[in-house]
Amino acid sequence: MSDRPVLLGAVADDFTGATDLAALMARAGLSVSLRIGVPKGDPVSDADCEVVALKIRTEPVKQAVTEAQAALDWLQAIGAGTFFWKYCSTFDSTATGNIGPVAEAMMAQLNCDQTVYCPSFPENGRTVFQGHMFVGEDLLSDSPMRNHPLTPMTDSSLLRLLAPQVTKPVGLVNRRTVSSGIAEVQEQLRQLKNDGCQHIILDAINDDDLNVLGAAIASLKLITGGSAIALPLVRALSGATGSRRQTDDNAPIDNTPLILSGSCSAMTRRQVARFAASHAALQLNPLDLAKDGAALQQAKHWLGSQPPGSAKMIYATAEPDEVKQAQSQLGRDKAGQLVEDALAELAQTALQTGHRRFVVAGGESSGAVTKALAVDQLRIGKEIAPGVPWTFARTGKFDIALALKSGNFGDETFFEQALEVLQQ
C-alpha cells in the first residue's frame, strides 16, 4: 500500500477511455498515473489518481469480470479511497455486454449496495435526458453509433440497455431532480435505495449538472460512467483544485510521427480523409490481410520508404458498407483481429525504424498497439482535444509519445492538431 492516500482508483474498459479519463482528472490539477493492464509487483503508487486500462469492452462477460476484479484488487491494495468503473460515453454495450456485470462484480467486491451510471460528456456532445442518451441533437439510436461494427447502439434508453445486464432493479435520477441541487439528488438516491434500486442512471445535459452530481455522489464507494463526471468528482474528493504532486507536461520526444487508425467511426473517417488529402497515407484492407502475408509486408515496405521525420498514416478506416462486406466474408471478430494484429506489428516495425510519436485512433486499435509496444505505464501530458491527451512512456531503451483517441473524439483537424500540440 502507498504511504500516501490515493484519492481515486479507476478501471477502464479500453485504452482510449483510460487516457480520456486520465486527461479529465489531470484537469483538476491532480497527478494521474495510467497503468496498461493490471500492474505486477508491489502495489505502490505516488499519484493522486490511478487508472488501470484494460481491453475488455467486447470481451466475453466472464473474462471481462475476472480482469476487472483483478484490477480492483490492485487498486484496493494501494489504498484507493473511491473507485470508478469507466466505460464509453455512448454506453457502448449490447444487451449481453459488460457494463452491468462488471459493475455488479465490483459492487460485491467493495460490499456496496448502490452505484450510479453517468456517461454524459456534454463537452463532446454526449448527454442524458429522462434516461435517454443523445449524441449531439440525435438520440443515440439515430446517431452513427447505430452502425458501430462491434457494439451497434439501436436503443437510446439507458434503463432498457442496462436492465438485462444486471440482477437488481434499475432507477433514474432525472434532470428535474439534478437541477434542484445536491441535497435533492442525495435524497432521491436514498429513496431509490429504500425501493431496492441498486443501479441508478443519472441525467446530465451540461457541465452545471455534472458539478451538482460530482458533489452529490462523492460519498459513494463506487461510481461508474464516462470520463466527464470524474472532473467534478475528484474536485469534490480533494476539496481543492491543486495537486499534492507534480503532473507531467509535454516531454521532449524525437519528432518522427506515425498515425495508425483502426476506427471506422463517422468522425474518424472524416479525420482520415482530411489528413490523407495532404500527407502520405496507406489503407489496409482486412480482405487483403486475410489472404497471405503480402499485404502486411507491402505496408512495412511502404513505411520504410517514407522520408525520415515525415508525418504519415496507415489506416484500416473504411465506410460502413466496406466494413460489413469484410465482416460478412471473414466474420466480425476475425476482420477486427486482422486489423489489430497488422497495426500492432506495424507499430513495432515503426519503433525499430525511428518512430517515436504515435497517434492511434480507435479503442481496440489503441489496446493492440500499446501492448505491442510493451508499454505498461503512461504519464499524462497536454490535451489535444477534450478527453484526448498526449501521454509519455518508456519502452525498452526508447522514450515515446502516444495519443490514444476514441473513434468519435476530436474534430476533422484532430491529427494535425495532435502533431502541433507536441511541438509547443
Buried (B, 14 or more C-beta within 10 A) or exposed (E): BBEBEBBBBBBBBBBBBBBBBBBBBBBBBBBBBBBBBBBEEEBEBBBBBBBBBBBBBBBEBEEBBBBBBBBBEBBBBBBBEBBBBBBBBBBBBBEEBBBBBBBBBBBEBBEBEBBBBBBBBBBBBBBBBEBBBBBEEBBBBBBBBBBBBBBEBEBBBBBEBBBEBBEBBBBBBBBEBBBEEBEBBBBBBEEBBEEEBBBBBBBBBBBEBBBBBBBBBBEBBBBBBBBBBBBBBBBBBBEEEEBBEEBBEBBEBBBBBBBBBBBBBBBBBBBBEBBBEEBBBBBBBBBBBBEEEEBBEEBBEBBEEBEEEEBBBBBBBBEBEBBBBBBEEBEBEBBBBBBBBBBBBBBBBBBEBEBBBBBBBBBBBBBBBBBBBEBBBBBBBBBBBBBBBBBBBBBEEBEBBBBBBBBBBBEBBBBBBBBEBBEE
